[in-house]
Amino acid sequence: MSYEPKLERKVFDNEADLEDRLGEPSPALVAELADFAGLRGDLVVLGAGGKMGPSLCQLARRALDAAGRDDIAVVAVSRWSNPAVEQGLRAAGVQTRTFDLTPDADLAGLPDAGAVVYMVGAKFGSSGRPAHTWAVNALLPDAVARRYADVPIAAFSTGNVYPLAPVSGGGCTESDPPGPVGEYAMSCLGRERAFEYASIERGTPVTLIRLNYAVEMRYGVLVDIGTAVRNERPVTLSTSHVNVVWQRYANEVALRSLRHASTPAFVLNLTGPETASVRRIATRFGELLGVEPSWCDDEADTALLSDAGRCHRMFGYPDLSLQALVEATADWLAKGGTVWDKPTKFERRDGAF
């Protein structure tokens, strides 16, 4: 069942409006949660304090309420480096727990669950701290899988586990062999292998979600490109094409994928349907912002690209198109909307983050 939005909103008035839209469940999500017999306990979200976690938790809470599942709590687990985020989730009816998720932690202190969404990961600074990156990305998942051996787990991974692919080929599919570039990507494949082992050896139902570049108005590849254009900085073309996907859709797919968690693990590419040209995106930002974009570096004929056809067949297409996302981002930047200082570094081709 695909989500048919009432209106493809291209403009967000403010952060409250954006947060409301990010947390708006589709009828398909509500219907699936209403008859999800496998959900026999609370939904625990590990690593809920990051860029996507707060909106995923609010989306889940609103969907469960609409589905009449007030017997299911949404429990957000994080260190909560930003207390305002935790307070906002509590106000939205999400329970919170403070826990430092490290490989050495006693995970017996984590709340029991009927299902788990795993969002923990180390990326930036990974090139300078490879041992820490491997510990967080590969050792911690094994400990989590042991703690939650009997419940479905939807674990966020990344399209970085794939090799760079020809921009003319549509991207890597789930059946293509991994080919991670750099230690960060290798450690992410290690995360997948830890969950796969739990699925095979202990029968833990798992979905591995290979996400390529979720976006909303405050961060993401489109913000990176649009900000460069607005500030009259050259846009690098070294990575000539990208995949992006609206964050609300990405979070919804993660929640709906819990019904498909299996043994062995079910692998799902999650991104938008377009192989998007960075040059064309920047050109469109220039038109919308009234700025002539400039460029640097040569366009390579390979990029980090995934084919999410399986995802779109199962869950429908994203409810905001690439065009709508670019227009909404341009409007947001033009009126001085809040932008987080969290660049994606999508242009890196050596895997060094």
C-alpha positions in Angstrom: 0.0 0.0 0.0 1.5 3.4 -1.0 0.9 6.7 0.7 -1.1 9.2 -1.3 -0.5 12.6 0.4 -3.3 15.1 0.6 -1.0 17.8 -0.7 2.7 17.8 -1.7 3.6 20.7 0.5 6.7 22.5 -0.9 7.0 25.2 1.8 7.4 24.9 5.6 6.5 27.9 7.6 8.8 27.2 10.6 10.4 24.4 12.6 7.2 23.6 14.3 5.5 23.1 10.9 8.4 21.0 9.7 8.4 18.8 12.8 4.7 18.3 12.5 5.1 17.1 8.9 8.0 14.9 9.8 5.8 13.2 12.4 2.7 12.8 10.3 2.0 9.0 9.8 0.5 7.7 6.6 -2.7 5.6 6.6 -0.5 2.7 5.5 1.7 2.9 8.6 -1.3 3.3 10.9 -3.0 0.3 9.3 0.1 -1.9 9.6 0.7 -1.1 13.2 -3.0 -1.7 14.0 -2.7 -5.4 12.9 0.9 -6.0 13.7 0.4 -9.1 15.9 4.1 -9.5 16.3 4.4 -6.3 18.3 3.9 -7.7 21.8 5.7 -5.1 23.8 7.1 -1.6 23.7 9.0 -0.1 20.8 12.5 0.7 21.9 14.5 3.1 19.7 18.3 2.9 20.4 20.3 6.0 19.5 17.2 8.1 19.4 19.0 11.5 20.0 20.5 11.8 16.5 19.3 13.6 13.4 16.5 11.2 12.5 15.7 9.6 15.8 13.5 12.3 17.4 11.2 12.5 14.4 11.0 8.7 14.1 9.9 8.4 17.7 7.2 11.1 17.3 6.1 9.4 14.0 5.8 6.1 15.8 3.9 7.5 18.7 1.4 9.3 16.6 0.9 6.2 14.4 0.4 3.9 17.4 -2.1 6.4 18.9 -4.0 6.5 15.6 -3.9 2.7 15.4 -5.4 2.4 18.9 -2.2 0.8 20.2 -2.0 2.9 23.4 -0.8 -0.3 25.1 2.6 0.1 23.3 5.0 2.7 24.6 7.7 4.3 22.4 10.9 4.4 24.5 13.7 6.6 23.2 17.2 5.7 24.4 20.1 8.1 24.1 22.8 10.0 26.0 20.7 13.1 25.4 23.4 15.6 24.8 20.7 18.1 23.9 18.2 18.2 26.8 15.7 20.1 24.7 15.3 17.2 22.4 14.5 14.9 25.2 12.0 17.3 26.7 10.3 17.7 23.3 9.9 13.9 23.0 8.4 13.6 26.5 5.9 16.4 25.6 4.9 14.3 22.6 4.2 11.2 24.7 7.4 9.4 24.1 9.1 7.8 27.1 12.9 8.5 27.3 15.8 6.7 29.0 19.3 8.0 29.4 21.9 5.4 28.5 25.4 5.6 27.1 25.4 2.9 24.4 29.0 1.7 24.3 30.4 -1.8 23.7 31.5 -2.0 27.4 28.1 -1.0 28.9 25.9 -3.4 30.8 23.0 -3.7 28.4 20.9 -5.5 31.0 19.9 -2.0 32.0 18.1 -1.3 28.7 14.3 -1.5 28.8 12.6 -4.7 27.5 11.1 -4.5 24.1 8.6 -6.0 21.7 10.6 -4.5 18.8 13.7 -2.5 18.4 14.8 0.2 15.9 18.6 0.5 16.0 20.0 3.9 15.0 23.4 3.9 16.7 26.5 4.7 14.6 29.8 6.5 14.5 30.8 8.3 11.3 32.4 11.7 11.5 35.9 11.6 12.9 36.1 7.9 12.1 39.3 8.3 10.0 41.1 9.6 13.0 39.7 7.1 15.5 39.4 3.8 13.6 39.4 1.6 16.7 36.5 3.6 18.3 34.6 3.5 15.0 34.9 -0.3 14.8 33.9 -0.7 18.4 30.7 1.4 18.0 29.8 0.1 14.6 30.7 -3.6 14.8 31.1 -4.6 18.5 28.1 -2.8 20.0 25.6 -4.4 17.5 26.6 -7.9 18.7 25.9 -6.9 22.3 22.6 -5.3 21.4 21.6 -8.4 19.3 22.3 -10.6 22.3 20.2 -8.3 24.6 17.2 -8.4 22.2 17.7 -11.9 20.8 14.0 -12.7 20.7 12.4 -9.6 19.2 12.4 -8.1 15.6 15.1 -5.5 15.0 15.2 -2.9 12.3 18.8 -1.8 12.1 19.9 1.3 10.2 22.9 0.6 8.0 24.2 2.6 5.0 24.6 2.4 1.3 28.4 3.0 2.0 28.7 -0.8 2.2 28.5 -0.8 -1.6 31.3 0.1 -4.0 31.1 3.2 -6.1 28.8 2.4 -9.1 28.5 3.8 -12.6 26.2 6.8 -12.6 24.5 5.4 -15.8 23.7 2.0 -14.2 20.9 2.8 -11.7 22.9 2.0 -8.5 23.6 -1.2 -6.5 20.8 -3.6 -5.6 20.5 -5.7 -2.5 21.9 -8.7 -4.4 25.1 -6.9 -5.4 28.2 -7.9 -3.3 29.4 -5.3 -0.8 32.5 -3.3 -1.6 33.1 -0.8 1.2 35.5 2.0 0.6 37.4 3.1 3.7 37.3 2.1 7.3 34.0 3.7 8.1 32.2 1.7 5.4 34.0 -1.4 6.4 32.9 -1.0 10.0 29.3 -0.6 8.8 29.6 -3.9 7.0 30.8 -5.2 10.3 27.6 -4.0 11.9 25.6 -5.8 9.3 27.5 -9.0 9.8 27.0 -8.9 13.6 23.2 -8.6 13.1 23.3 -11.3 10.4 25.1 -13.6 12.8 22.4 -13.1 15.4 19.7 -13.7 12.9 21.3 -17.0 11.6 22.6 -18.4 14.9 20.0 -17.2 17.4 16.9 -16.8 15.2 16.6 -13.0 15.8 14.4 -11.4 13.1 16.4 -8.6 11.5 15.9 -6.0 8.8 19.1 -4.2 7.6 18.2 -0.8 6.2 20.9 0.5 3.8 20.0 4.2 3.8 21.4 6.7 1.3 21.1 10.3 2.4 17.9 11.2 4.2 17.1 14.9 3.9 15.0 17.6 5.5 15.2 21.3 5.6 17.8 21.7 8.3 20.5 19.2 7.1 21.4 16.8 4.3 22.8 16.8 0.9 20.3 19.4 -0.5 21.1 21.8 2.4 24.8 21.3 1.7 24.4 22.1 -2.0 21.9 24.9 -1.5 24.0 26.6 1.1 27.0 26.6 -1.1 25.0 28.1 -3.9 23.4 30.7 -1.6 26.8 31.7 -0.2 28.4 31.8 -3.6 30.8 29.0 -2.9 31.8 26.6 -5.7 29.9 23.4 -5.7 32.2 20.3 -6.0 31.3 18.0 -8.8 33.7 15.2 -7.7 30.7 13.2 -6.7 28.5 14.0 -9.7 25.3 12.2 -8.7 23.6 11.3 -5.5 20.6 9.6 -4.0 18.4 11.4 -1.5 15.1 10.7 0.3 12.7 12.7 2.4 13.3 11.9 6.0 9.7 11.3 6.9 9.4 8.6 4.3 12.7 7.0 5.5 11.5 6.8 9.1 8.2 5.4 8.0 9.8 2.7 6.0 12.1 1.8 8.9 9.0 1.3 11.1 7.1 -0.6 8.5 10.1 -2.8 7.8 9.8 -4.4 11.3 7.0 -6.6 9.9 9.5 -7.9 7.4 12.3 -8.7 9.8 13.4 -12.2 9.2 15.9 -15.0 9.6 18.2 -14.7 7.7 18.2 -10.9 7.8 16.1 -9.0 5.3 18.2 -6.4 3.4 16.5 -3.2 2.1 18.0 -0.3 0.2 16.3 2.9 1.3 16.5 6.0 -0.8 14.7 8.0 -3.5 14.0 6.8 -7.0 16.2 9.4 -8.8 19.9 9.2 -9.7 20.2 13.0 -9.1 22.7 15.2 -10.9 24.6 17.5 -8.5 25.1 20.0 -11.3 21.4 20.1 -12.1 20.4 20.4 -8.4 22.8 23.3 -8.0 21.5 24.9 -11.1 17.9 24.7 -9.8 19.0 26.2 -6.5 20.6 29.0 -8.4 17.3 29.7 -10.3 15.3 29.7 -7.0 17.8 31.7 -5.0 18.7 34.2 -7.7 22.4 33.2 -7.7 24.6 32.0 -10.5 26.2 28.8 -9.2 29.9 28.0 -9.8 31.7 24.6 -9.8 34.9 22.9 -9.0 36.5 19.5 -9.7 35.8 17.1 -12.6 32.6 15.0 -12.7 33.5 11.3 -12.1 31.5 8.6 -13.8 31.0 6.6 -10.6 29.3 7.5 -7.3 27.8 6.0 -4.2 24.4 5.0 -5.6 21.7 2.5 -4.6 18.7 1.1 -6.5 15.7 1.2 -4.1 13.3 -0.5 -6.4 12.5 -3.2 -3.8 11.6 -0.5 -1.2 9.3 1.4 -3.6 7.5 -1.8 -4.6 6.9 -2.7 -1.0 6.1 0.7 0.5 5.3 3.0 -2.4 7.2 6.1 -3.5 8.3 9.0 -1.2 5.5 11.4 -0.5 7.8 14.4 -1.3 9.5 14.3 -4.7 13.1 15.5 -5.3 11.7 18.6 -7.1 9.5 19.4 -4.1 12.4 18.9 -1.7 14.7 21.2 -3.6 12.0 23.9 -3.8 11.2 23.6 -0.1 14.9 23.7 0.8 15.5 26.8 -1.3 12.6 28.5 0.4 13.9 27.6 3.8 17.4 28.9 3.0 16.1 32.1 1.5 14.1 33.0 4.6 16.9 32.1 7.0 15.5 29.0 8.4 17.6 27.1 11.0 20.3 25.0 9.5 22.3 22.4 11.6 26.1 22.4 11.3 26.1 18.7 10.2 27.5 18.5 6.7 27.1 15.1 5.1 30.5 15.1 3.3 28.7 13.4 0.4 31.5 14.6 -1.9 34.1 12.3 -0.3 35.1 9.4 -2.6 37.8 7.9 -0.4 35.6 6.9 2.5 37.5 9.1 4.9 35.1 10.9 7.2 
